[in-house]
Each structure stands twice: as C-alpha cells, then as structure tokens.
Amino acid sequence: AQTVTQSQPEMSVQEAETVTLSCTYDTSESDYYLFWYKQPPSRQMILVIRQEAYKQQNATENRFSVNFQKAAKSFSLKISDSQLGDAAMYFCAYRKAMEYGNKLVFGAGTILRVKS
Amino acid sequence: EPEVTQTPSHQVTQMGQEVILRCVPISNHLYFYWYRQILGQKVEFLVSFYNNEISEKSEIFDDQFSVERPDGSNFTLKIRSTKLEDSAMYFCASSEGTGRAYGYTFGSGTRLTVV
C-alpha cells in the first residue's frame, strides 16, 4: 500500500521569507500524481500545486514550487515570499495514475505559522 | 468557478442516531468520494463511487456506512447508528475522470459532532 510521510508536524516562517515543507512517499508504481493541499482554519481543502510523476520538470504556481525527486521519492513544497494568508495546515497527497476510482492518500500534515 | 456543495456545515447528533450528510458534486463530474478527518489528524479515504456503485472503500467504511446518489445531483453519506468516534469533518469530493487531466474538487466539509 502507498504511504505518505510528512516529518515536520509544525513549521514557522517570517513574513516575506521562504520556507520548505517536506514530504516523502512510498510506492511501487511508476506513474502517479502528487499534490499539496492547503487547509486554512475554515477547514476547506484547497489544491495548491500538482505534479505528474512522468514529468521531470518541477511544477510551479506563482510563489509555490515543488522539488520532485522521483528516485528518492521526495516531494517538497517551497513557499517564497511568505504571506500571513499562507498560514494553514498543508497536506501532501498521492494518487495512482490511470486507475478506476483512484483515491488520494494523505500525509499527516504540517502546520505552517507565519510571523509578522 | 464550479463548486462542490456540502450540507449541513455542522451537525450535532445523539449517539445511536442515523445521520445523512449531503453533497452536490460538480454537474459534469463522474467520480465521487467521501473522506473523513478526525480533529487534528490526517484526512482518510472512506469510499469512491462511480456509475451508481461503489468502486472502492476503506476499512473504515463498514456496514454502518452507506452512500447513495438518489437523484442524479445529490450524493449522500449515511451513518446508520452513530458512535462517538464518528465525530469528524467529512469531506465530499468529485472529479471529472481519472486520467491525467483530472483533479479533485473538495467541498467545504460537514463537521459532525456525536454526543
């Protein structure tokens, strides 16, 4: 079974600085997707960024980028120019590709605190 | 932007009572999911639903749980006899397909409190 591990229960960053959240996963599949979701205090799940395993290029979305290391099964999220609104719980998630009814497998989450 | 709508946002129920959580997925989506998040813990998969039947379910999804798409727009999760440990946030999600281009959209969740 696939597992997702987030080893940092909590991280802090100063406003305008950069922070990296770690995620590792375990799978025997060669084709899959990886995601970072943001969960603010409202508890809604918001997709931040997505990476397809067959793509070597790291995904970027404005201030958010990932460092995808397929051989190491590592998928970290970098947030640049951190803003107060980035404070939230961040979940890393994995999903098999091209499978019927494929589910998301989540990590335990990292709480990100942003200091002004 | 299309949304997944969940109602109610918060429900309090007595232990042993039946509850139905409701979701309206995005209209052209074909795959539907329920996830659960116990406070402070990870988000856990419960069940996926496609073509009017369950396609996958987790160990959590036992005989106390059932899902239904009664009318082509709603997607419901029923818990027959609630336990204290069913207290959690329940998220509905939908996706258009399962191939490369298809992502999930989550609803804003229903907070279930069993007392």
Contacts between the chains, C-beta under 8 A, distances in Angstrom:
chain1	res1	chain2	res2	distance
A	35	B	103	7.9
A	37	B	106	8.0
A	42	B	108	7.1
A	43	B	37	7.8
A	43	B	89	5.6
A	43	B	108	7.3
A	43	B	109	5.3
A	43	B	111	7.4
A	44	B	106	7.0
A	44	B	108	4.6
A	44	B	109	6.7
A	45	B	43	7.3
A	45	B	91	6.2
A	45	B	93	7.8
A	45	B	106	3.9
A	45	B	109	7.8
A	46	B	106	7.9
A	47	B	103	6.4
A	47	B	104	7.3
A	50	B	103	6.4
A	52	B	100	6.5
A	91	B	42	7.4
A	91	B	43	6.3
A	93	B	43	7.9
A	97	B	99	7.9
A	97	B	100	6.8
A	98	B	98	6.7
A	98	B	99	6.1
A	98	B	100	7.6
A	99	B	98	6.2
A	100	B	50	7.1
A	100	B	55	5.9
A	100	B	98	6.3
A	101	B	31	6.1
A	101	B	48	3.9
A	101	B	49	7.7
A	101	B	50	5.3
A	101	B	55	3.2
A	101	B	56	5.0
A	101	B	98	6.9
A	102	B	48	7.7
A	102	B	98	5.3
A	103	B	33	6.9
A	103	B	45	4.3
A	103	B	48	5.8
A	103	B	56	6.1
A	103	B	58	8.0
A	104	B	33	8.0
A	104	B	35	7.6
A	104	B	43	7.7
A	104	B	45	6.7
A	104	B	104	6.7
A	105	B	45	7.2
A	106	B	42	5.1
A	106	B	43	4.4
A	106	B	44	7.5
A	107	B	42	6.7
A	108	B	41	7.4
A	108	B	42	4.7
A	109	B	42	6.2
